[in-house]
Amino acid sequence: MEGFSGQLPFLLLMLVVFFFFIILPQQRRQKKEKNFMLGLKKGDRIVTKSGMHGKVVELNDKDNTCVVETLAGKIKMERSAISLELSAKLQPKSTK
């Protein structure tokens, strides 16, 4: 039992480090992606995670999909297939 009490502070420190460097950033990223997907609107230019460029022409909240117009035509896809980082680069910067 004496050996375990010496390791307890080290284990607690490891858990705290694990939480702050792995779990917390992942939770923030998930929240940011969810807000991005909920904030999509018609006319937004997007890039999918597979690299396809297009413009949102229809949103369906019932099954969490959207219709994207590309040069090849219209494609129905899941909102989760849209890349947050790549699409954010396409959006015009708002001046404040």
N, C-alpha and C positions, 0 to 999 in steps of 0.2 A: 504494500500500500504506500510505502514511503516513496517509491519510484514514480508512482502515478501522480502524487501531489506535486512533484517537481515538474512534471510535464503538463500539468493543467494550464498554467498561464501561457505556455507556448501553444497549446491547442486552441485556447481562446483567441490568442493573437492571430493564429492562422485562419480561424473562422471569420474574424473581423476583416482581415485583409481580403479573404475570398469574397466576402459580401461586397466590400467597397470597390474592388477591381473587376469583379466578374458579374455578380448578380445585379447590382444597382445600375451599371451602364446598360445592361441588356434590357432591364425594365424601362429605362428612359427611352431607348431606341424603339421598343415595341409600342410605347405610348405615342411617340412621334409618328411612327408609321400608321398607326390606327387613325390619328387625327388627320394625316395626309389623305388616307383613303376615304374618310368620311367627308373631307373637304373638297373632293373632286367635283367638278361641275362641267356642264356641257361647254365645249369650246377649248378646254384645257389641252395643251400639247403635252404629250407624255412619251416616255420611252419605257418599254417593257424590260424585264430582267434578262430576256434573251436578245435584246438589242433592237427590237422593232420600234420604229417611230410612227406616231399617229396623232390623231386628235379625237377626243372623246365626243361622241355624238349622241349617246344615250346612256343613262344610268338606271340600273334596276336594283333597288334596295331589297327586294324580296329574296333574291338568290345571290346577292352581293356580286353581281357581274356588271360589265359595261360593254358597250359596243364602240369599237375604235375604228375610225376611218383611216386607212392607209392608202398609199398609191395603188396598191393591188386590189383594193375594195374594202368592204366592211368586215370586221372580225369581232365576234363575241368572245370575251375572255373574263377570267376572274380578276377582281380588283387587286388581289394579292400578287398578281403577276407584274404589276407596275412598279418600277424602280423609283424609290423616293429620291435618291441622290441624283440619278441621271435626269429625271423629270424636273427636279428643282432648278437645274441649270438652264432649262428651256424657258421657264416662266420669266416674263419681263419683271425687271426690278421696279418696285413701286417707290416713287419719290415722296418723301415726307417733309 
